[in-house]
Amino acid sequence: MRWDDLKHFLAVARAGQLARAAAQLGVDATTVGRRLRRLERAIGQTLFEQGKDGQALTEAGERLRERAEAMERQVREIETGAEGGAELSGSVRISASEGFGTWFVAPRLPALAEAHPRLIVDLVASSGFLNPSRREADVAILLDRPRKGPLFVRKLTDYRLRLYGARDWLAAHGPVASRADLRRLPLIGYVPDLLYSQELSYLTEIDPALQPRLRSTSITAQHRLVAAGAGVAVLPCFMGDADPSLARLLDEVAVTRSFWLVTHADTRRSARVGAFVDWLVAVVAANQAQLLG
């Protein structure tokens, strides 16, 4: 068994597709496939099953992944020690909601990159999350607290959401003085049957009679709709307050939610993961006013 073959195996396990793994490794997919077949012959087990979306790990593949990642950590520790310093290197993959990842984390990442110039950060900011239990991400910032799996979970922070509308649009459509006024306005929200978390069901919490007329799975798209004068939406304060073209409505209406910081139990002591977590916790603590509005 060769370490290079294991590195190709890990790349496919993380990417989920031969072609994507090959692109990350800088080789062609044929080379990756050949190395996987050689590895499977060496251990006498099938490591991947071909699915409609790519390669999925078998049970044997999952077991090998755990062992290979432990070897990878040891190799990186040796390499770091050989370099004679504590400078971090390698990659850390972060999964976050689209809004938090795009509007809060991304603008602050340059400071982390400057502090650790050899650290590669993959920020996966999307509707839906990668799963630390399956090693799809090193760190996940989730809307719901996970209840099972080999995970280390801590509450990262509360954050607040409020109603927003474009200032010019609100001037043309009259004041909003009560929740009842919301029923006459065009509302913007999520597509109900495509919610990836029930924590995103805001409008019915404010008033069960409220139904969005314009709907999107993307909170960034919802923000753009509000800014364009399409109506009123519930937005996180770290998004709505950051846009001077928007105004808050009904100060008495506020929705509070939480972000949960999740890592795999085996990787939470990794220097790379620890550096990112420490940085994020400090950034969140320093920006509570923005998160809570």
N, C-alpha and C positions, 0 to 999 in steps of 0.2 A: 504494500500500500504506500502510495507516494503523497507527500504533503501537497504538492501542486494539484494532484487530482482532488484532494479534499477541498482546496480553495475553489476549484471550479464547481464542485458539488455545493458548497455553501452559497456561491453566487447564484446558482439556479434555485436553490431552496428559498433564497430571499427575494429573488426577482420573480419567480413563478413561471418564467418563460426562458427557453434556451436562447432565443434571439436577444432578449433584453439583457440576460446575463453576459452573453458574448460581447455586447456593446460596452457593458460596464468594464469587462476585463480587457477590452481592446483586441479581441481575437474573433475568428469567425465561428458561427454556430456549429459547423462540422467538427471543429477542434473540441469544443465543449462536449458535444455528443460522444465523441470518441473517448474522451477522458472519463465520462460517466460510465460508459460501457466497460472500460477497463477496471474502474473501481467496483462495479457490480460483480464482475468476474472474480476480482480479488477477494471479496467478502462472501460471494455466493448468494447474494440476495438482491431483489429488485428494490430500488430506492425511490423511484418515481412512477406514478401512473399518469398516462396522457389523458387530459381532460379537454373540454371544449375551449377553456381559456388558457391552457398551457399545462405545465407540469405540476402535479400535486404529490407531496411526500407520502409514501407508504408508512406503515408502522415501523418497519425497519429503517426507513429514511429518517423518521423523527428521532429514533434512538441514536442513529449515527450523527444527526445534526447536533444533538446535545454534546456528544463526545468531541465532535470536530470543533464546536465553538469553544469548548474548554481548552482544547489544544491551541486554538487561535489566540485566546487570551494569554496563554502562557508564552507563545511566540512573541506577541506584542510586548509583554512585560520584559522578556529577554532583550528584545530589540531596543526598548526604551532604556533599559539599564546599560546596554552596550554603548548607547550614545552619550552616557555620562551626565544625564540631566533629567529633570522632571517634566520636560516639555511634552505635551500631549500630542499624539499622532493617531492616525486611523480615522474611522468614521463613526458617527452616531446618528441614528435615524429617529426623527421625532414625528409623531402623528398627532395632529391637533385639528380641531374644528376649523372650518374655512374662515369664519370671522375672527376668532382668537389668533389663529396662525398668521393670517394675512394682515390684520389691523393692529395687533398688539405685539406678537413675537417678531415678525419679520422686520419692522422698522428698528428694532433694538439689537438684532443679530450682528450687525457690524462690530459692535463692542466686543462680543464674544469672539468673533473671528480675529479681531486685532489682538486680543489677549492670548489666543492659541492659534497661531498662524499655520500650524501643521494639522489642525483638526478639521475634518470634513464633516459638515452638518447637512443632513438631508431633512428638509422641512416638508412634510407631506401634509398640506393644508387642504382639506376637502370635506365634503358632506359624507360622513362615514369615517370609520377609524380602522387603522391597522391594529392587529391583535398582538400584544406583548406575550400572551400565553403561547402563541405559535411562533414566536420570535420574528414576527413581521416588522416590529419596531422595537427600538431600545427603550424609548420613553413615549407614553401616550398621555395626552391631556384630554380626559373624557368628561362628558356631561353627566353620566350615570356612574355611580360607584359599583365596580364589578364585585360580585359576590363569590366567585369561585375561580380556581386556577392557581398555578404557582406564582402568585403575584405579590408585590409589595405595593400597598396603596396608602396614599395620604391625601388629605384635603389640601388643595393648592390655595384656593381662595373662593370667596363669594364674589359674584358680580351682579350688577343691576341692569335691568332693561326698562325703557320708558317708551312712550308714544312720541313719534316725530312726524313732522310734515315740513315741506319746503316753505320758507318764509313768504315768498312771493305768492305761492299757491294759497296759503292760508289767508293772506290779505284779501285775495279775490273771492274766497269761499266763506268768509265770515268767521267769527270767533267760535271756538269749541269750549263751551263752559261746563259741560257735564258729560257723563258717559252716554247719556241718551243722545247727545248730539252726534256721537260716533256712528250711530245707526243710519244717519243720512249721508255719510261720507263714503267715498270709495276706499276700501281697505285693502292692504297688501299683506300677504302672509305666505305660509308654507302650503305645499300640496298635501292635504291631509293623509292620503294613503301612501305617501312616500316619505313620511317622517322617519328619520333614522333613530330618533329618541323622543319619547313622550315629554321630555323636558322642554321641547320646542313648541308645545301647544300653549301659546300665550294668550291669544285673543279670547278663547272661551273662558280662561281664568279671569279676565277682566270683565267680560259680559258674555254669558252663554249664547246670547242672540247674535253675536257678531260673526259674520262670515266674510272672508276675504274675497274680493272680486278678481284681483290679479294675484296669481300664486306662482311661487318659484321654490325649487329646492335649494337655491343659493341665497344666502343672506347678503352677499355682495350685490347680487342682482336686485334684491329687495331694496337695498340702500339706493341703488341707482334709479330705481323706479320712483322712490320718494323724492330724491333730488331733482328728478325730471318733472315733478308736479303731477304724478299719477295718483296720489292719494296719501293715506296715513298708514304707518307701519310701526310695529314694536321692534326696536333695535337695541342692541347692547349700548350702554352709555359710552363705552370706549370707541364705538363707531359714530353714534349720533352726535355726541358732544364734540367730536373731532372735526365735524363738517360745519363751518360757519353759515352755510346756506340753509341749514335746518334749524327748526325751533322745537322745543319740547311742548307737549300738550298735557294738560291736566296733571299738575304737580302731585296730586294725591294718588295717582296711578303709578305704581312701581312694582315690577316683578323681580324677585331675587332668585338666582340660581347659583350653582357651584361648579367649579372645575376640580376634577380629581386627577392627581398625578400618579401614574401607574408605571411600574417597571417589572420586568421578570425578576423573580427572587434570586436567580443565579447571576444576573448581570448588574444588579443595583450597586454592587461594590466596585464595579469597573471604574477606573479613573476617568475615562471619557464620559461615561454616564453620570458619574458623580459631579464632574465639572459642569456639565450642562444643568443638572438639577440644582446645584448650588447657585449657579448664575440665574436661573429662572426664578427660584424662590426669592432671591434678593431683588430682582427686577419687579416682581409682583408686589413685594413688601413696600418698595419705593413708589409704587404707582397705584396705591389703593384708592386714592381720590378719583383717578380716571376710571378704574374698574367699577367703583360704586356710584359714580356720578355725583 
